Amino acid sequence: MKLLHVDSSVLGTQSVSRLLTAETVAQWQANHPGTTVEHLDLAVDAPNHFDANALGIKTGQPERPTEAQKRENAVSERLVSQFLAADVIVVGAPLYNFSVPSQLKAWIDRLAQAGRTFKYTDKGAVGLAGGKTVIVASSRGGIYSTSEGGQAAEHQESYLQVVFGFFGITDVRFVRAEGLAMGEAARAAALESARADIRAVTAEAANQAQAQQAA
């Protein structure tokens, strides 16, 4: 089994999302011995923001691509191939200004390739990357999940649920720590809740895998 561990926070060792992805990966490996892990740190090695040079891979290669087009297309191919090869993807997604970090969005833009992660049909778009498990480690300074206003304001978990669903992935799980900036007690409670989420989602996945093997 292959696991792709993706971090996007710019806060380094101070990052809660990085803490949660590391603990999620460790728990997954404990439940699934033999899992191989590849780490992608988008704060260190982010693709360029999507531009006309990167668009070529989606619209068909020009007859004589420029060096810039070749370079950007190679980046897109590397990232989508890495994503498609993984059985499990653990994504660290802090909330920045009501959405995901721009480097995480840039990664997703490279994954969204017609013919690779989705296709268009006469009935609409169909995802091509199904059968994977995605676990998102979500971190937030405030609390957004408990009110209609908060849910309307966040474009982090809601965006990731939609885009991975667009790729055909139906098993998208969230490990959430929110209220992190609302005092020490709230922070401690958020981390405790997130760690309970980690135990729950990884145990559920392990039970599902065992059931499939026994069937």
N, C-alpha and C positions, 0 to 999 in steps of 0.2 A: 504494500500500500504506500502511495506517495502523498505527502502532505506539503502544501505550499504555505509558508508562514509569511504574511505580508504586514509590514509596519509602515505607518505614514506620519506619525507624530514627529514634530520638530523638537520636542522637549527632551530627547535623550533619556537619561536615567531618571528624570523627574516625571516621565510620562506614565499615566495610569493605563492608557490603552496598551502600551508596550508591556507593562507588568501583567496585564490580563491575557494578552496573546501568549506570552511566555508560559504562564501558568496553564493556559488552555492546551498548548502544544505538549507540555510535560504530562498533563493528565491524559491526553489522548494517547501518547506513547505508552503510558502505564497500562492503559486499557487495551491497546493494540500493539503488542510487542512486535518488533520488526518493521514498524513504520519508518520510512526514510523521510527526512525533512530537508527542504530547501528554503532558505530565508531570502526574502526580497525586501530591502530597506529603501522605501521610496523617498525618504528624507535625505538619503545619501546618493541614491542612484535613480532619480526620477526621469522618465522620458520627457522630451520637450513637449510643451503644450501643443495640442493638435493644430496643424496648419496645412496649407496647400501641398507641401511636400509629403506630408504623412498621409494625405488623402488618397494618393495614388493606389495604395494597396486595396482600397475599397472600390475604386472606379475602374480598375484595370491598369496595368503598367503601360506607360507611354512607350512608343517604339524606341525612343532614345532617352531613357531617364537621365536626369542630371545626377551629379554626385550627391547632392543634397537629398534627392528623392531616393536614391539607392540606400543612403545611410538611414533615413527615417523608416523606409520600408523594412530594412533589416532589423531595426529596433522593434517594430510592430510584430514582425514574424517571430522574433525571439520571445517576446512577452506572451503572445497568444499561444505559442507552442508549449511554453512552460505552464500556462494556465490549463490547457487542455490535457496535459500529461498528468495533472494532479487528480487524485481521488477526493482529497479533502483540502479546502482552502480556509485558513484562519486569517481574518483580516482585522487589523487594528484601525478603528475609525473614530478618532476624536471629533467632537462637534466644534467646528470653527465658523463663527458668524452664521449660525443656523444651518450649516451644510457640512460637507466633508472637505478635508484639505484639498487644495488644488492639485497636489501631486497624486493623490488617490484618484481624483477625477481624470487626470491625464493618463493614468494606467488603464482605467476603465475604457477611455476613448480608444486605446490601442487594442483592447480585447474585442470591442464591438465591430466585428468584421463579418459582412455578409458572406455566407458560404463556409464560415469557420465556427462562429458561435451562434448564428441565426441565419435564417433564410426567409425570403418573401414568397408567399404563395398566393393563389387566387382567393384564399380565405384569410389572408393576413400573414403576419410574421409568425414564424415557428422557431423555437429555440433548438439549438443543436448541441448544447453542452450539458444535457441532463445526466442524471445518475451520480452527480457529485453532492457532497455535503459542504455547505459554507457555514462557518461560525464567525459571526461579527462581534468583536469586542468593542462595544460602544461606550465612550466616556463623555460626560457632560458636566459643566460647572453648575448649571441650574437643573430644575426638575421640569421635564416636558411630558412625561408619560401619563400623568394623572389628571390632566384637564384638556378640554377641547382646544383652548387657546394654545396650550403648549404643544399639543399634537399638530396643530395647524402651522406652528412656527418652525418646527424642526423638519429639515430636508436632508437628513442624515440617514437614519434607519429606513425611513419611508422610501428614499431614493434607492438605497442599496437593495431593498426587498424587490422593488420594481425592476431594476436593471438585471439582477441575477435571475429573476423570474423570466425576463425577456430572453435570456440566454438558455432557458429551458430548465433551470435549476429550481426544483420545488422544495428541497430540503435546505432551507435557510434559517439558521438559529441565531439568537442574539444573547450575548452576555453583556449586561448593562450595569454601568456604575454612573449614577447621576446625583446631582446635588453636591458635587465634590468641592465646590467653592462656597458652600453655605455653612462653614464652620467645621470644627474637628469632629463633633459627634455625628454630623450628617455625612462627613467623608468616611468615617469608620463604618457607619451603617451601609453606605453605598458599596464599599469594598467587600463587606461581609455578604451582602446580597449578590454581588457579582460572582463571588467565589461559590456561592450556592448554585448559581446558574451554571457555572463551569462544571461542577460535579453532576448536575442534572443532565445537561446536554451531552456530555461525554458518556455518561452511563447509559443514557437512552440509545445513543448510537451503538454502543457496545452490545446492548441487548438485541437491537435490531440485526446486527451482524451475526450474532449467535443464532438467532431465529432463522435467518436466511440459510446458514450453513446446515442447520438441522432439517430444513424443509426438503 
